[in-house]
Amino acid sequence: MEEGFCRTVKLGNDTTMAVVAKGSIRVQINGITQVISDVYFVPELKNNLLSLGQLQEKGLAILIQNDTCKVFHPDKGLITHTNIRGNRMFYLIASAAPKDLMCLQVEVVLEKETQLWHYRFGHLNYNELNTLACKMMVIGLPSLRSPKKICTTCLIGKQQRGQLTVVYTPQQNGVAKRKNRTIMNAVRTVLNKRQVPKVFWSEVVRWCVHIQNKSSTLVVDQRIPEETWSGVKPRVDYFRIFGCVAHAHIPDQKRNKLDDKGKRCVFLRVSDESKAYKLFDPIAKKVIVSRDVVFEEDKSWDWKRTEEEYKVDVLDWEEKENSDDQEPTQNEEADNGDINQSASSSSSSEMGSSANEENDGEQEFLVEGRAARNRRKPVWMVDYEEETNLSEEEESLMAMMMAENGSDLHSFEEASKSMKWRETMNMEIKTIEKNKMWELTDAPKGVKHIGVKWIFKTKLNESGNIEKYKAKLVAKGYAQRYEVDYTEVFAPVARLDTVRVLLALAAQCGWEVFQLDVKSAFLHGKLKEEVFVQQSEGFVKKGKEDKVYKLKKALYDLK
């Protein structure tokens, strides 16, 4: 049936009636099922009318003779015959044919398809969903049909008390409040459908707003908000159910040969930075952005289970596979203990993260029933004491020795607590400003600013005592891009061949050789490129926090 078909028909008494739909019907005539196409559905009409003229246009033969009307099909022959009655009308006795199993299957498939897209659109109203499909307001949305069942999740998340505004007070109809209520109703419904923890409410809000921008609205007629804004009809075939299980592909660069090629995650939304899906790994507790994803929209993550239970499931699954093989002997178990231990480790590295993050997320678990090998110390370590077996007195002594020897610091917070390190940093800043290495200026638009950091080093003399504290302000040169921030790379160390040539010439000519130590020699090199760096930590100019330094000369760690 073609719903939304709008037309009127005119009767013999000059009255008109509205046609609300058009389609085909299946009727049984004389025990035989016949299909009549292009039938108008007029609810106001009391009797069913069948036009003989249109039957002739369909290729049927009509024979009227002796008050009897016979209808012939070119292939089937005589279909039916009837006698004339009052008002010169022929009455045809027919009954509605029962739906066959195929029609029932098609209805079930259409209802499931509609329900699936209802979930993908964040439990959007079925009428609005049908409007998007019928009027083809988006690309990728198939033909849908309103289901007969009620969505219980919508009743839980959207049910509300009807409120009426006071008469002649349009101020109570807040547009923003109404839109916020619509979004939050969708958020509650989506969270309740897959039992997703409420800590993900912000991700659900962003996904629901993304859906609202691609849904129909009464404010914009025959178009959706995104098409009105951009002028391009958007696609929705990438929509997936929030909170469903997703399997992200792990690139070859992020795994070893025997590692799994996929990671089981939970779908959150579409990434804002790239054309990819944003997923969450509940075991590693990391967010993953991936383009190559396979979804299981009919499955949900069991958030009630703990992280250890999921890892035990993996180990049990591995044991079940290994149980089919022949049981190893006791010696083989001892020899393969390390292999089993490493094979049962669970990787939780995030796609696109660094190698250090991958190592931090890895944990090793021993399979029950397998004993790990007891490793021996190397011969050269017999006279050494392991740090883990030290007593409290020995640990205190080691900490005191490290403090006396002046171990290097790793952060500005640690150095700022010491007067000696603060004086060293002040001296470094004064040297930079004395050499006129930079000038404070406004941050230009569209230009990337390079960060800076402090490097601390403690110099010791021959006796092992502290001789000097050194603090260097270096640039984060790894953020520079080739042919954008630099074109050539400078090596601050002379080649050994050059030094040998100079010494050979000095020996041949009888020259005197002097060794000089020029403070901040690297900082005297002038820059041709425009490089902007951020103000250093602890030395930000008051009232000029939004400004940056434009380098005139080279800074440590610049490429």
C-alpha positions as CSV (number, residue, x, y, z in Angstrom):
1,M,0.0,0.0,0.0
2,E,1.3,3.4,-0.9
3,E,0.6,5.6,2.1
4,G,0.5,9.4,1.9
5,F,-1.2,9.2,-1.5
6,C,-3.4,12.3,-1.7
7,R,-6.2,12.6,-4.3
8,T,-10.0,13.1,-4.5
9,V,-12.7,11.3,-6.4
10,K,-15.9,12.7,-7.7
11,L,-19.2,10.7,-7.4
12,G,-22.3,10.9,-9.5
13,N,-24.0,13.3,-7.2
14,D,-21.1,15.8,-7.6
15,T,-19.7,15.0,-4.1
16,T,-16.0,14.5,-3.6
17,M,-14.2,12.1,-1.3
18,A,-10.6,11.9,-0.2
19,V,-8.3,9.1,-1.3
20,V,-5.8,8.3,1.5
21,A,-3.9,5.4,0.0
22,K,-3.3,3.4,-3.2
23,G,-2.3,-0.2,-3.6
24,S,-3.2,-3.7,-4.6
25,I,-5.6,-6.1,-2.9
26,R,-5.9,-9.9,-2.9
27,V,-9.5,-11.3,-3.1
28,Q,-11.0,-14.8,-3.5
29,I,-13.5,-15.1,-6.3
30,N,-15.1,-18.6,-6.7
31,G,-12.4,-20.0,-4.5
32,I,-9.5,-18.6,-6.6
33,T,-7.2,-15.9,-5.4
34,Q,-7.1,-12.8,-7.7
35,V,-4.9,-9.7,-7.4
36,I,-6.4,-6.3,-8.3
37,S,-3.9,-3.4,-8.7
38,D,-4.2,0.4,-8.6
39,V,-7.0,0.3,-6.0
40,Y,-7.9,3.6,-4.2
41,F,-8.7,3.4,-0.5
42,V,-11.6,5.8,0.3
43,P,-12.7,5.4,3.9
44,E,-15.9,7.5,3.4
45,L,-17.2,5.1,0.7
46,K,-19.7,2.6,2.1
47,N,-19.5,0.0,-0.8
48,N,-16.6,-1.3,-2.9
49,L,-16.7,-0.3,-6.5
50,L,-15.0,-2.0,-9.5
51,S,-14.7,-0.2,-12.8
52,L,-15.4,-2.4,-15.9
53,G,-13.7,0.2,-18.1
54,Q,-10.4,-0.1,-16.1
55,L,-10.7,-3.9,-16.2
56,Q,-10.7,-3.7,-20.0
57,E,-7.7,-1.4,-19.9
58,K,-5.9,-4.1,-17.9
59,G,-6.4,-6.5,-20.8
60,L,-9.5,-8.4,-19.6
61,A,-12.5,-9.1,-21.8
62,I,-16.0,-8.1,-20.6
63,L,-19.1,-9.8,-22.1
64,I,-22.5,-8.5,-21.0
65,Q,-25.4,-10.5,-22.4
66,N,-28.9,-11.3,-21.0
67,D,-28.4,-9.4,-17.8
68,T,-25.2,-11.4,-17.1
69,C,-21.7,-10.0,-17.0
70,K,-18.8,-12.4,-17.7
71,V,-15.1,-11.5,-17.2
72,F,-12.5,-13.4,-19.3
73,H,-8.7,-13.4,-18.8
74,P,-6.6,-14.0,-21.9
75,D,-4.6,-16.8,-20.3
76,K,-6.9,-18.1,-17.5
77,G,-10.2,-17.9,-19.4
78,L,-13.4,-17.2,-17.5
79,I,-12.7,-15.6,-14.2
80,T,-16.2,-14.8,-12.9
81,H,-19.7,-14.1,-13.9
82,T,-22.6,-12.2,-12.1
83,N,-26.1,-11.1,-12.8
84,I,-27.4,-7.5,-12.9
85,R,-29.4,-6.1,-9.9
86,G,-31.0,-2.9,-8.9
87,N,-29.6,0.4,-10.1
88,R,-28.1,-1.4,-13.2
89,M,-25.2,-2.6,-11.0
90,F,-23.5,-6.0,-11.2
91,Y,-22.8,-7.4,-7.7
92,L,-19.5,-9.4,-7.4
93,I,-19.2,-11.8,-4.5
94,A,-15.6,-11.8,-3.2
95,S,-13.8,-12.2,0.1
96,A,-10.4,-11.0,1.3
97,A,-7.7,-13.6,0.6
98,P,-5.6,-14.6,3.7
99,K,-2.0,-13.5,3.8
100,D,0.5,-16.1,2.8
101,L,3.6,-17.0,4.8
102,M,5.8,-14.9,2.6
103,C,3.8,-11.7,3.3
104,L,4.1,-12.4,7.0
105,Q,7.8,-12.9,6.7
106,V,8.2,-9.6,4.8
107,E,6.2,-7.8,7.5
108,V,8.4,-9.2,10.2
109,V,11.6,-8.2,8.2
110,L,10.2,-4.7,7.7
111,E,9.3,-4.3,11.4
112,K,12.8,-5.5,12.4
113,E,14.4,-3.1,9.9
114,T,12.3,-0.2,11.3
115,Q,13.2,-1.2,14.8
116,L,16.9,-1.3,14.0
117,W,16.9,2.2,12.5
118,H,14.7,3.4,15.4
119,Y,17.6,2.4,17.7
120,R,20.3,3.8,15.4
121,F,18.5,7.2,15.4
122,G,18.6,7.3,19.2
123,H,14.9,6.1,19.5
124,L,13.6,8.8,17.2
125,N,9.8,9.0,16.9
126,Y,8.5,6.5,14.3
127,N,6.5,9.2,12.5
128,E,9.6,11.4,12.0
129,L,11.5,8.3,11.0
130,N,8.9,7.5,8.3
131,T,9.0,11.1,7.2
132,L,12.8,10.9,6.6
133,A,12.3,7.7,4.6
134,C,9.2,8.6,2.5
135,K,10.4,12.1,1.6
136,M,14.0,10.8,1.0
137,M,15.4,13.6,3.2
138,V,18.6,11.7,3.8
139,I,20.7,9.2,1.9
140,G,21.0,5.5,2.9
141,L,17.7,5.2,4.8
142,P,15.6,2.3,3.4
143,S,11.8,2.1,3.3
144,L,10.3,1.6,6.7
145,R,7.1,0.5,8.3
146,S,5.7,1.5,11.7
147,P,5.8,-1.6,14.0
148,K,2.9,-2.8,16.0
149,K,4.9,-3.2,19.2
150,I,5.5,-0.4,21.6
151,C,9.2,0.5,22.5
152,T,9.3,-0.1,26.2
153,T,12.7,1.7,26.4
154,C,11.0,4.9,25.0
155,L,8.4,4.7,27.7
156,I,11.1,4.5,30.4
157,G,13.3,7.3,29.0
158,K,10.7,9.7,27.5
159,Q,7.6,9.3,29.7
160,Q,6.6,12.7,31.1
161,R,3.6,14.6,32.6
162,G,1.6,16.8,30.2
163,Q,2.0,20.4,31.1
164,L,-0.1,23.3,29.8
165,T,1.1,26.9,29.7
166,V,-0.9,29.7,31.2
167,V,-3.1,31.4,28.6
168,Y,-1.6,34.5,26.9
169,T,1.9,33.7,28.2
170,P,4.1,32.7,25.3
171,Q,7.2,33.3,27.5
172,Q,6.6,29.9,29.0
173,N,7.3,28.1,25.7
174,G,11.1,28.2,25.9
175,V,12.6,26.9,22.7
176,A,15.9,26.1,24.2
177,K,14.3,24.3,27.2
178,R,12.2,22.2,24.8
179,K,15.2,21.3,22.7
180,N,17.2,20.4,25.8
181,R,14.3,18.2,27.0
182,T,14.2,16.4,23.6
183,I,18.0,15.7,23.8
184,M,18.0,14.5,27.4
185,N,15.0,12.2,26.7
186,A,17.0,10.6,23.9
187,V,20.1,10.4,26.2
188,R,18.1,8.6,29.0
189,T,16.5,6.2,26.5
190,V,19.8,5.3,24.8
191,L,21.6,4.7,28.1
192,N,18.8,2.5,29.4
193,K,18.5,0.4,26.2
194,R,22.0,-1.0,26.4
195,Q,22.5,-0.4,30.2
196,V,25.5,1.8,29.5
197,P,27.1,3.5,32.6
198,K,26.1,7.1,33.2
199,V,29.7,8.2,33.0
200,F,29.3,8.2,29.2
201,W,26.5,10.7,29.3
202,S,28.6,13.3,27.5
203,E,29.3,10.9,24.6
204,V,25.6,10.1,24.4
205,V,24.7,13.8,24.3
206,R,27.1,14.4,21.4
207,W,25.8,11.4,19.5
208,C,22.1,12.4,20.1
209,V,22.8,16.0,18.9
210,H,24.5,14.5,15.8
211,I,21.3,12.5,15.1
212,Q,19.1,15.5,15.7
213,N,20.9,17.4,13.1
214,K,20.1,14.7,10.6
215,S,16.4,14.3,11.6
216,S,13.3,16.1,10.4
217,T,12.0,19.2,12.3
218,L,9.0,21.4,12.0
219,V,11.1,24.5,11.8
220,V,12.6,23.6,8.4
221,D,10.0,22.3,5.9
222,Q,10.9,19.3,3.7
223,R,14.6,19.5,4.8
224,I,16.7,18.6,7.7
225,P,18.9,21.0,9.7
226,E,22.2,19.8,8.3
227,E,21.0,20.1,4.7
228,T,19.7,23.6,5.4
229,W,23.1,24.6,6.8
230,S,25.4,22.9,4.2
231,G,23.1,22.6,1.2
232,V,24.1,18.9,0.8
233,K,21.9,16.0,1.6
234,P,23.7,13.9,4.3
235,R,24.1,10.1,4.5
236,V,23.0,8.1,7.5
237,D,24.0,4.6,6.4
238,Y,26.9,4.7,8.8
239,F,24.6,5.0,11.8
240,R,25.0,2.3,14.4
241,I,23.3,1.6,17.8
242,F,25.0,3.3,20.7
243,G,26.6,0.9,23.1
244,C,26.6,-2.1,20.8
245,V,29.6,-4.4,20.5
246,A,32.2,-3.4,17.9
247,H,35.4,-5.2,16.8
248,A,38.2,-2.8,15.8
249,H,41.0,-3.9,13.5
250,I,44.5,-3.6,15.0
251,P,47.0,-2.4,12.5
252,D,50.1,-4.5,11.7
253,Q,52.3,-1.8,13.2
254,K,50.6,-2.2,16.6
255,R,50.8,-6.0,17.0
256,N,53.1,-8.9,16.7
257,K,52.6,-11.8,14.4
258,L,50.7,-14.0,16.8
259,D,48.7,-11.3,18.4
260,D,44.9,-10.9,17.8
261,K,44.0,-8.8,14.8
262,G,40.9,-7.3,16.4
263,K,39.9,-5.8,19.7
264,R,36.4,-6.1,21.2
265,C,35.1,-2.6,22.1
266,V,31.9,-0.6,22.6
267,F,30.6,1.8,20.0
268,L,30.3,5.4,21.3
269,R,29.9,7.7,18.3
270,V,31.5,9.1,15.2
271,S,34.9,10.9,15.6
272,D,34.9,14.7,15.1
273,E,38.5,14.8,13.8
274,S,38.4,12.1,11.1
275,K,36.0,9.8,9.2
276,A,36.1,7.0,11.7
277,Y,34.3,5.5,14.6
278,K,35.0,6.3,18.2
279,L,35.1,3.2,20.4
280,F,35.8,2.4,24.0
281,D,37.8,-0.5,25.3
282,P,36.2,-1.4,28.7
283,I,39.1,-3.8,29.7
284,A,42.0,-1.3,28.9
285,K,39.7,1.7,29.8
286,K,40.9,3.5,26.6
287,V,39.2,5.3,23.8
288,I,40.0,4.0,20.3
289,V,39.4,5.7,17.0
290,S,39.3,3.3,14.1
291,R,37.9,3.2,10.6
292,D,37.9,-0.6,10.1
293,V,35.2,-1.8,12.5
294,V,32.8,-4.7,12.4
295,F,29.6,-4.2,14.5
296,E,27.4,-6.6,16.3
297,E,24.3,-4.4,16.9
298,D,22.3,-7.2,18.5
299,K,24.8,-7.6,21.3
300,S,25.6,-5.5,24.3
301,W,28.6,-5.3,26.7
302,D,27.9,-6.8,30.1
303,W,29.0,-3.9,32.2
304,K,28.3,-5.8,35.5
305,R,31.2,-8.2,35.0
306,T,34.6,-7.2,36.2
307,E,37.8,-6.7,34.2
308,E,39.3,-9.9,35.7
309,E,36.3,-12.0,34.7
310,Y,36.8,-11.0,31.0
311,K,40.5,-11.8,31.2
312,V,39.7,-15.2,32.8
313,D,37.3,-15.9,29.9
314,V,40.2,-15.4,27.5
315,L,42.4,-17.8,29.5
316,D,39.6,-20.4,29.8
317,W,39.1,-20.2,26.0
318,E,42.8,-20.8,25.4
319,E,42.8,-23.8,27.8
320,K,39.8,-25.3,26.0
321,E,41.6,-25.2,22.7
322,N,44.8,-26.6,24.2
323,S,42.9,-29.4,25.9
324,D,42.4,-31.2,22.5
325,D,46.1,-31.7,22.2
326,Q,48.1,-34.4,23.9
327,E,48.9,-33.6,27.5
328,P,52.5,-32.6,27.9
329,T,54.8,-34.3,30.4
330,Q,55.9,-32.7,33.6
331,N,59.2,-31.6,32.1
332,E,57.5,-30.0,29.1
333,E,55.2,-28.1,31.4
334,A,58.2,-26.7,33.2
335,D,60.0,-25.8,29.9
336,N,56.9,-24.1,28.4
337,G,55.9,-22.1,31.5
338,D,57.3,-18.9,30.1
339,I,55.6,-19.4,26.8
340,N,52.2,-20.0,28.5
341,Q,52.7,-16.9,30.7
342,S,53.5,-14.6,27.8
343,A,50.7,-16.1,25.6
344,S,48.1,-15.3,28.3
345,S,49.0,-11.7,28.5
346,S,46.3,-9.2,27.6
347,S,47.2,-6.3,25.4
348,S,45.2,-3.1,25.9
349,S,47.1,-0.7,23.6
350,E,45.1,2.1,22.0
351,M,45.2,2.5,18.2
352,G,47.3,5.5,17.3
353,S,49.0,5.6,20.7
354,S,52.7,5.4,21.3
355,A,54.7,2.3,22.1
356,N,55.1,3.4,25.7
357,E,51.4,3.5,26.2
358,E,51.1,0.0,24.8
359,N,53.7,-1.4,27.3
360,D,51.9,0.4,30.1
361,G,48.6,-1.3,29.2
362,E,50.0,-4.9,29.1
363,Q,49.5,-7.3,32.0
364,E,50.6,-10.9,32.3
365,F,48.5,-13.6,33.9
366,L,49.5,-17.2,34.7
367,V,47.2,-20.0,33.6
368,E,46.1,-22.1,36.5
369,G,47.8,-25.5,36.7
370,R,50.9,-24.3,35.0
371,A,54.1,-23.6,37.0
372,A,56.4,-20.9,35.9
373,R,60.1,-21.6,35.5
374,N,62.3,-20.5,38.4
375,R,65.0,-18.4,36.7
376,R,68.6,-18.5,38.0
377,K,70.8,-15.5,38.4
378,P,73.7,-15.1,36.0
379,V,77.1,-16.0,37.3
380,W,78.3,-12.4,37.3
381,M,75.4,-11.3,39.5
382,V,76.2,-13.7,42.4
383,D,77.9,-11.0,44.4
384,Y,75.1,-8.5,43.8
385,E,72.1,-7.9,46.0
386,E,68.7,-7.4,44.3
387,E,66.9,-4.2,45.0
388,T,63.7,-6.0,45.9
389,N,65.4,-7.9,48.8
390,L,66.8,-4.8,50.5
391,S,66.0,-4.1,54.1
392,E,64.5,-0.8,55.3
393,E,68.0,0.4,56.5
394,E,69.6,-0.5,53.2
395,E,66.8,1.3,51.3
396,S,67.3,4.4,53.4
397,L,71.1,4.3,52.9
398,M,70.6,4.0,49.1
399,A,68.2,7.0,49.1
400,M,70.7,9.1,51.1
401,M,73.5,8.2,48.7
402,M,71.5,9.2,45.7
403,A,70.6,12.5,47.3
404,E,74.2,13.3,48.1
405,N,75.4,12.4,44.7
406,G,72.9,14.8,43.2
407,S,70.6,12.8,41.0
408,D,69.1,14.7,38.1
409,L,65.6,16.1,38.3
410,H,62.9,15.4,35.8
411,S,60.3,18.1,36.3
412,F,60.1,21.9,36.9
413,E,58.0,21.3,40.1
414,E,60.9,19.5,41.7
415,A,63.5,22.0,40.6
416,S,61.5,25.0,41.8
417,K,61.7,23.8,45.4
418,S,65.5,24.2,45.5
419,M,67.1,27.6,45.6
420,K,70.2,26.4,43.7
421,W,68.1,25.1,40.8
422,R,66.1,28.4,40.7
423,E,69.3,30.4,40.5
424,T,70.5,28.2,37.6
425,M,67.2,28.7,35.7
426,N,67.3,32.4,36.3
427,M,70.8,32.5,34.9
428,E,69.7,30.6,31.8
429,I,66.9,33.0,31.1
430,K,69.2,36.0,31.6
431,T,71.7,34.5,29.1
432,I,68.9,34.0,26.5
433,E,67.7,37.6,26.9
434,K,71.2,39.0,26.9
435,N,71.9,37.3,23.6
436,K,68.6,38.7,22.2
437,M,67.5,35.2,21.1
438,W,63.8,36.0,21.1
439,E,61.2,38.8,21.3
440,L,57.8,38.7,22.9
441,T,55.0,39.1,20.3
442,D,51.4,38.4,19.7
443,A,50.5,34.9,18.6
444,P,50.0,34.9,14.8
445,K,46.9,33.1,13.5
446,G,47.3,29.8,11.8
447,V,50.9,29.4,12.9
448,K,51.9,26.4,15.1
449,H,53.6,27.3,18.4
450,I,56.4,25.0,19.6
451,G,56.5,24.1,23.3
452,V,59.6,24.3,25.5
453,K,60.7,22.4,28.6
454,W,63.5,22.4,31.2
455,I,66.3,19.9,31.2
456,F,68.3,19.6,34.5
457,K,71.8,18.1,34.8
458,T,74.1,17.8,37.8
459,K,77.8,17.8,37.0
460,L,80.2,15.9,39.3
461,N,84.0,16.3,39.8
462,E,86.6,13.6,39.9
463,S,85.8,12.9,43.6
464,G,82.1,12.4,42.9
465,N,81.0,15.6,44.5
466,I,78.6,18.1,43.0
467,E,80.6,20.7,40.9
468,K,77.8,22.5,39.0
469,Y,74.1,22.6,38.5
470,K,73.0,23.1,34.9
471,A,69.6,23.9,33.6
472,K,68.8,24.2,29.9
473,L,65.7,25.5,28.2
474,V,65.1,23.3,25.2
475,A,62.5,23.3,22.4
476,K,60.2,20.4,21.7
477,G,61.8,20.0,18.2
478,Y,59.8,16.8,17.5
479,A,56.8,19.0,16.8
480,Q,58.5,20.8,13.9
481,R,57.5,19.8,10.3
482,Y,60.0,19.5,7.5
483,E,59.9,22.3,4.9
484,V,57.4,24.1,7.1
485,D,59.4,24.9,10.3
486,Y,62.9,23.9,9.0
487,T,64.7,22.9,5.8
488,E,68.1,21.8,7.1
489,V,69.3,19.9,10.2
490,F,72.3,21.2,12.2
491,A,74.6,18.9,14.0
492,P,76.3,20.7,17.0
493,V,79.2,18.1,17.2
494,A,82.2,18.3,14.9
495,R,83.2,15.3,13.0
496,L,86.2,13.4,14.3
497,D,87.9,13.6,10.9
498,T,87.8,17.4,11.1
499,V,89.4,17.5,14.5
500,R,92.2,15.1,13.4
501,V,92.9,17.3,10.3
502,L,93.2,20.4,12.6
503,L,95.5,18.6,15.0
504,A,97.7,17.3,12.2
505,L,98.0,20.8,10.7
506,A,98.9,22.3,14.1
507,A,101.6,19.6,14.6
508,Q,103.0,20.1,11.2
509,C,103.1,23.9,11.4
510,G,104.0,24.2,15.0
511,W,100.8,25.9,16.0
512,E,99.5,26.2,19.6
513,V,96.2,24.5,20.2
514,F,93.8,25.9,22.8
515,Q,90.6,24.3,24.1
516,L,87.9,26.9,24.8
517,D,84.5,26.4,26.4
518,V,82.0,29.0,25.1
519,K,78.9,29.2,27.2
520,S,75.7,28.8,25.2
521,A,77.6,28.5,22.0
522,F,74.7,26.9,20.2
523,L,72.5,29.8,21.0
524,H,74.5,32.2,18.7
525,G,73.3,30.6,15.5
526,K,70.8,32.9,13.6
527,L,67.5,31.6,12.3
528,K,66.2,32.2,8.8
529,E,62.8,30.6,9.4
530,E,60.1,32.1,11.5
531,V,59.8,29.9,14.6
532,F,57.4,30.7,17.5
533,V,57.8,29.1,20.9
534,Q,55.6,29.3,24.0
535,Q,56.7,31.0,27.2
536,S,58.7,28.8,29.5
537,E,57.2,27.3,32.6
538,G,57.7,29.4,35.7
539,F,58.8,32.5,33.6
540,V,55.5,33.6,32.0
541,K,55.2,37.4,31.8
542,K,52.4,38.8,33.9
543,G,49.6,40.3,31.9
544,K,51.1,38.8,28.7
545,E,50.1,35.2,29.1
546,D,48.6,35.0,25.6
547,K,51.8,36.1,23.9
548,V,54.6,33.9,22.4
549,Y,58.3,34.3,21.7
550,K,59.6,34.7,18.1
551,L,63.0,33.2,17.9
552,K,65.8,35.2,16.4
553,K,68.5,32.7,17.1
554,A,68.7,28.9,17.6
555,L,67.4,27.2,20.7
556,Y,68.5,23.8,22.0
557,D,66.8,20.8,20.3
558,L,65.6,22.8,17.3
559,K,65.9,20.9,14.1
